[in-house]
Amino acid sequence: MSTSLLNQVPSKPVAWADDDLIRHGTLAFRRTNLALFAAGFATFGLLYCVQPLMPQFSQQYGIGAASSALSLSLTTGVLAFAMLFAGGISDALGRKSVMVASLLSSAVLVLLSAMMPSWGALLWVRTLLGVTLSGLPAVAMTYLTEEMHPESIGLGMGLYISGSAVGGMCGRLIAGVVADYFGWRAGIGVVGMVGLISGSIFWRALPPSRHFRVSAFAWRSLLKRFAGMFGDAALPWLFAEGFLLLGAFVTVYNYLGYRLQAPPYHLSQAVVGLVFSIYLVGTFSSAWMGHLAGKLGRRKVLWTAFVLMLLGVGCTMMDSLWLIGLGITAVTFGFFGGHSIVSSWVGRRGGAAKAQASSMYLFSYYMGSSVAGASGGLFYAEHGWTGVALFAGALVLGGLLIALRLYRVTPLPQLVTPPTPMSKGAMP
């Protein structure tokens, strides 16, 4: 099998000094992971804090589940498109500066969203949030692939995603519990303040880029890089996996609150918020499965994440709260493990176009959240939770079939690829 021009490597391995890259066990590694843990925590807390509040939006504004889901779907949809260009902008302005501006401005917007007087105004602010948030996820992946040693990037990516898991959990948990006692505006406001604090930690802790060189933002070169990625044997399938992974995951969590607050469960907003503590399993599964995939091979491990998610979706169709909880746990474990594997795989296959490969993967990833997350509301309206579970199950099954297809893709040569193109200012 021939590989894309993006992934061509020299005929002889080219190495560089190990101390030129961030490795596990060093102070730089610990600082990087503290910073990116804080970044993931803030980004996904700010993004998903509205998810447990959707039933309250429906009650206050008299809207259905699908309309209430727009508070998240609009943000992720705009985020998907904006991230296509975030990598190119960071080429011109710098990785760290773009990420810091992204985090702090997003926290301010979330604080403003808590003050909006109408549903329409809230949706406008949440739409703008998609633009500001875009500067962190794609650029963070690029920073890791540029600055970390290949032997450490799997663990580093897993720990970053662990921060995302904790942030996603805490954003939902804080907003849900605070809203039960003080209203949804207070819940969102507290999450915004936590985002400001996390953004400040990120600013101070993240080491500066050592392999980044400023390059002009060139539209023609950018489009050429995007087009070139689709000649690779694996990247287009990995992009599709991102769509299906987050699409299924967000669909399950978007409408979980509606089910648990309705008969026969009648759970309170605070208890439903506590359900999101299941996200803690993602802090383990992302690092563990990412590390396991690094040892055994990504193509040999990825399919297990989808099998676990499929079993979990099936459990959520049961009436027992214990089985529902077990199912949500399995879906969460499989999702974070699968995302850790696929995202690091994209960085590996991206070659000299790491930033664009990361942007395209995250475009697909968040479009899955936007499209599938909103569509799930239509299935809920027509068929209740059974419709949501069947829809999410179909997405997961599609991801499993693609994972089996990726199993047959020939791995890239295990060479240490130098950062020479980036140090010369080429588009990463």
N, C-alpha and C positions, 0 to 999 in steps of 0.2 A: 504494500500500500504506500502510495506517495503522500507526503505530508505537505501542508501549506507552506508557502514562502515565509509565512510568519514564524515558522518553527524550524527553519533551516539552521543547522549548527555547523561549526567548522569541522573539517575532516579530522582534526586532532583536538582532543579536549583542551580547553583553555581554562586555566585556573587563576584565581587571584588570592591574595593573602586572606586567611580566615579571619584575622582581626579587622579586616576592612568591612565586614558584615556583622550584623547583630546576631549573636548566638545565644542559645539557651544557657542559663547559669551566670550570665554577665549582668552588671549593673544596668547597662543599656537595655538589655532584654527586659529586666524588671520594670524600668521606667517606661519603656514602650508599651508593655502590657498593662501597666497601671493607667497610662494615658488612654489607650484604645479601649480598655474596659470601661473607663469613665465616658468615653465618646459613644460607645455602643449603648451604655446605660442611658445616657441623655437622649440620644437620637430616637431610640425605640420607645422610651418612655413618653417623649413628646409626641411621637407619631401615633401611638396606639392608646393613649389615655382616654380617648373618646369611646373605645369599643365597649366597655361595660356600661356606659351611660346611654347607649342607644335606646333601650326601653324607656328611659326617662325623657329623652328627646321626643319619642313617639307620643308619650303622655302629655308633655307640655305643649307641643306644637301641633298635635292632632295629625300626625303623619304615620305612614306604614313603615314596616321593617325595612323594605328596600330603600325608601326615601331617607330614613334615618341612617342607613349605611353609607350614604353619600358623605357624611362627615369624615369618614375614613377613605372611601373610594376616590373621592375627588383629590385628596391629598396624595394618595399613592399613584393615581393616574398622572398627575402633573409631575410628581417626583420621578416617575419612570422616564418621561420625555426629557426632563431637565438633566438627568444624570447622563444622558447621551453626550452632553457637552461639558459636563463638569470636569472630566479628565483633561480635555483640551484647554479649559480655562486654567486648571491647575498647572499645566505645562508652562503657561505664561506668567502666572502670579505666584507659583510656589505651592507645594503640597500643604505645609502646615498652616500658612496664612489663610488659604481657602477653607480648610477644615475648622479653624478657630472662628472665622467669620460666620460660617454656616451654623455652628452650634449656638453661639451667643445670640445671633439674630433670630434663630428659631425659638429659643427660649422666650425671647421678648414677645414674639408673635403669639405663642401659646398663652402668655399672660394677658395679652390683649383680647384673645378669643374668649376668655372668661368674662369679659366686660361687654361683649357684643349684645345689642338690645333685641335683635331679631334672628330668626333662623337663617334668613338670607345673608345677613351680615356675618354670621358665624361661618357659613359655608365659604364666603369670600376670603376670610382670614385663613381658614383651613386650606383653601386652594393655594394661596400665597405661601403657606407653610411648605407645600410641596416643592416650591422653587428653592427656598432657603435651605431646606434639609438636604437637597441634592448634593451639596458640596462635601458632605462627609462620607457616605458609604462607598461610593466608587473610588474616591481619592484615598480612603483608608486602605482599601484592598491594594491599590497601586503602591502606596507607601510601603506596605508589608512586603510585596513582591520585589520592590527595589532595594529595600534596606536589610532584609533578613536573609540569613544563610538558608540555602535550600533544605538542609536537615532540620531547621528550626521553624520553617514557615508553616508547616502543618499544625504544630502546637500553637504557634503564635496566632494563626487564623482561628483556631479553635477557641483560644482564650478571648479573642475579640468577639467572636460570636457568643461566647458565654456571657460577656458583658451585655450584649444585645438581648440575650435571654432574660437576664436579671432586670435590665431596664424595661423590657416589654412587660415583664411580670409586675414590677413595682409601679410602673405608670398606670397599669390597669388596676392594681390592688389599691394604691393610694387614692386614685380618682374614685373608685367604686366605694371604698369604705368611708372616705370623707364626705362623698355625696350623700350617703345614707343619713348622715347626721347634720350636715350643713348645706346641702344642695350641690348640684353638679358644677356650678360656677366656682365654688370653693375647692372642689376636687381638682378641677383643671388648673386653678391658680396655684395650688400647692405643687403640682407636677411642674409647672413653669419655673417656680423658684428652685426646685431640685435640679432642673436643667441648667439654670444659670450657675449653680455651684459646681456641677459636674463639668461644665464647659471651662470654668476657671481652672479646675484641676488638670484638665487636658492641656490647656495652654501652657501651664507651668511644667508639666512632667514630660511631654513628648520631646525626644531628642530631635535636633534639626536634621533635615535630609542631607545625606553625604553623597548620594549618587544622582541627585537631581540637578539638572542644568536647565536654565531658562530657555524656552523656545517659543517662537511666535505662534499665535493661534492661526493656523492656515486651514481654511475650509476645504480646499481641494485635497490636501494631504490627509485631513481627517476623514473625509468621505472615502478616499482610497483605502485607508486602513480598515474602515468598517466593512467595505465590500470584500477585502481580502480575507477577512475572517471566515467567510462562508465557503471558502475553498478548503478549509480544514475538515478532516474526517470526523472530528468529535465536537467541535465548538457549537455548531448549530443545534445538535442534540442536547448539549449541556444548557444552552439558552432555553430550550423547551422544557427541560427539567426544572429550571428555576420558576417558570410560569406555573407549572403543575404543582410544584411543592408548596409555594406560598398561596396559590389559589385555593388548594384544598384546605390548608391550615387555617387561613383567615376565614373561609366559609364556615368551618366548624365553630370557631370562636365567636364570629359575628353574631350568630343566632343562638348560641348556647344560653345566653342570659334570658332571651325570650322563653325558651323552653323551661328553664329552671324556675322562673318567676311565675309561670302559669300552672294551672292544675295538672297533676295532683301534688306538685312539689311545693309551690308557694314559698320559695326561698326569698329572703330579703335581699336588697341591693348589696348590703355589706357581706352577706354569706356568698353571694355570687361573685363579688370582688375577690373573696378569699380563694375561690376556685382557681384563680389565675396564679396562685402560688405553685401550681403544678409546673409552671415555667421553670422552676428550679431544676427539674430533671434535664432541661436543655443545657444548663451550665456544665453538667457532667457529660451528656451524650455528645455535644459538639466537640469537646476536647478529646474525649475517649475515642469516638469513631473517626475523628480526623487523624489522630495518632495511629490508630489501627490501620486505616487506609494507607497511611504513609509507609507502614511496614509491609502490608500484604498486597498492596496495589488498590487503587481507587475503584477500578472496574470490578474487582472481586468482592468489594464490600458494599457498594452503593445499593445494589438490589435489595439487600436486607433491610435498609431503611424504609423502602416502599412496602415491603411485606408487613413490617411492623405497623406502619400507618394504616394499611388496609385492614388488618385485624382490629386495630383500635377503632376505626370508623364502624366496623361491624358491631363492636361492643356498645357503642353509643346508641344503638337502636334498641337495646334492651330497656326494660322499665326500672330495673334496680339502680338506685343511685350509686351503689358500689361499683357496678359494672360500667356505668356511665363514666365514673371517675377513673376506672382502670383504662377504659377506652381512650379518654382524653389524655391520660398519661402516656399511653403507647403512641398516639398520634404526635404528641409533643416530642417524645424521645426520638422517634423516627424522623420528624421534620428537621430538628436541629442537627442531628447527625448527618442527614442527607445534604442539608445546606452547607455544612462544614466541608464535606467531601467535594461537592460540586463546585463551590466557590474557589477552593484551592486548586482544583483541576483546571478551571478556567484560567487562573493565573499561570499555571504550568504550560498550557497549550497556547496561551496568547503570545508567547515569544516577545518580539520587539513591540508588539501592540498591546501590552498589558493593560494600559489605561483604557483603551477602547474596548478590549475584550471584557474587562470588568464592567464598563458602562453598559455594554450590550446585554451582558448577563443580568445586571440589575434592572435594566429596562424591562426585560422579559419577566423577571422576578416580581417587580412591583405592578406590572400590567396584570399579572396573575391575581394579585391582591385586589386591584381595581375592578377588573372585569368579572372574575369569578366571585369576589366578595359581594358585589352588587347583585349579580345574577342569582346568587343563593337566596336572596330575599324573595325572588319570584317563586322559587321552589318551596320556600317556607309558607308563603301566602296560599299556595295551591294545595300542598300536600303535607304541611307541617314538618316535623323533624325528619320523618321518613324521606321526604323529598330532598331535604338538605343532605342527609347521610348518603343517599344514592348518588346525588350529584357530586359530592366530595369523593365518594368511592370511585366513581368513574374517572375523576381526575388522577387519583392515586394509581389506579390500574394502568392508565396511560403512561404515567411516570415509570411504573415497573416494566412495561414493555420496552420503553426507551432504554432503561438501565440494562436490560438483557441485550439490547442492540449494541450498547456501548461496551459490553463485555467482549465483543468480537473486534473492537478497534485496537489496532496495534499500538502499544505504548510508544512514546517518544524515547529516543536514546537517553540513557541515564548519564547525561553529561552535565557538568556545571557550566551553565551558560553565563558568560561575563556580561556585565552591565555596560559594555562598550558603546552600543548605540545610544543609550540614554546619556552617557557622559559626554557624548558628542552633540547632544542637543536634539537627537531625533525624537519624533513623537513616540512615547512609550506605549 
